[in-house]
Amino acid sequence: MDAPRFDKYYRYDEMVALLEQFAAEYPTLAQVEVIGQSHEGRDIPALTVTNADTGAALSKPALYIDANIHGSEVTACSSCLYIAWRLLNGYADDAEIAAMLDTTAFYLIPMVSPDGVEHCLSTPGRVRSGTRLYPHEEEKDGLYPDDVDGDGRILQMRIEDPSGGWKVSEHDDRLMIPREFHDADGPFYRVYSEGSIRNFDGVEVRGAPSKQGLDFNRNFPSNWRIQSQQGGAGDWPFSEPETRAIAEFVKAHPNIGGMHSFHTGFEAIIRVPCSEGDDDIPREDVARLLDIGNYGKERTGYAMFSYNELYKNIYEAYGDFATWAYHHLGLLYYCDELWDMRARGNPDPMDVNRMEKERDAAGLEQMHLDMLRWADENMEEDGFIRWTPFDHPQLGPVELGGWRPLLGNNSPFECLEETCRNIHDFTFAHAKSLPRISATVHETESLGDGVWRVSVAVVNGGYLPTSITRRAVDLGVAKPVTATISLPDGAEVVSGAEKQELGHLAGYGGRKKAEWIVRLGETATCDVEIHSEKGGARSVHVACEA
């Protein structure tokens, strides 16, 4: 099939059509399933990518990737679809990809919030995640974002006012900067979102609470908080059909050993732990998180820090997917933040946060000037819409202008494919790190009268242990590797349980032995099935010869 376009944001129907085309063009490698329905009734599809001829997906170690849990972060969906395309298209002529898909499964959910994506791409409005009215079913008084001039965009409004808290930058008349306490020479402005004011009293303009304030990434059970403590949390953990759908999918696929969620808003790889610091979790988990994450940092050029650092330095969050993934499921999880317009001026989110905390007005102004310069030099269409006079039906003369919608946290079309490409190598390398079980006959020894000692060596050739993390072991959720012997008719096990638990195998060469004493028939053969929940399944045929 022809290469899909990755210089566009995918609408819901386009995304579904592309997944179905993948499944039709690559029937052995791609399978689409519906994992649930959104609030508005849209199917939420998942794509499984693996070589079905080499075994079922559930019998292989797996990497999970989701995108667009936040509706406006549409770069994330394009990046997820790009990874699917790279894997499928590369199977025929890329030996590394072929070997990966022969032994590994990828589970891709490109659009967790289809309602949110459709709202953001088909209307001027924005939502954080879903479109259900929350936390209030009725509008409150105040300013709601609205396309008041009917141009299909919701920008900003500025109103000249001697008491205003904003002024025009001396270096670029498009840029509004905060008025400092000693500024006396205007003109000064008030700045608001473009919008309409419900029950305007003619004087006060205050923001109204969001009509659609759900944040699916605050709706998970680990460290969940109620709405008054965590905005967007939902009525209870997993109260939303979208979060329930992905949780049920994850629980139904216990072979998942690594997780990625694609977002935008920073340019960073954010790793677990979340509610704890690195010193509070097993050191071996920290080492593995850093080993894999540092590779991603090197390949992408993004910053890397933990959720715990994020919560301490930038903002707090409760009930997110990452906390559930590591602190409940014991999985290694990375949030890949793929685009931030601010990175055109300062690529370090922590440094941007420092400037904001320290009220570094000059540094912040320079960052925004650099953003404008980058947009002018790299974008065919104006990134910043110049201020234009408009007669507002409630406020009178205003000016409308500002950054083009979606641009702040989405890659512009000119560099969208590069952004998509940028994250592929990191996720592919993470898949390489997964545990991979192999098994060989270790020994067959005749004990006389048709009785044999049979042993099998089981080895983990992957970097990660079969438990994935020490936290999973401590939580009691890591399943042991098992070895099960199957005998022909008339044969019996003399000593040793038919199904043996071998415990957990360390990464890179961790090994265990399973042994039985069996009475075999004339064929003197048997089979041993090795199963690792995260490391795959293997079968060994044992032929006993005197």
PyMOL commands that set and color helices and strands:
alter all, ss='L'
color gray80, all
select helices_A, chain A and resi 12-25+52-54+57-59+75-90+95-103+114-122+216-218+241-252+278-280+283-300+307-313+321-328+341-344+349-357+361-378+413-432+470-475
alter helices_A, ss='H'
color red, helices_A
select strands_A, chain A and resi 30-37+43-49+62-67+105-109+142-145+156-160+166-168+176-178+189-193+195-198+256-263+267-271+303-306+332-338+384-392+396-403+437-448+451-460+481-486+492-495+499-503+510-519+525-532+536-543
alter strands_A, ss='S'
color yellow, strands_A
deselect
rebuild
show_as cartoon
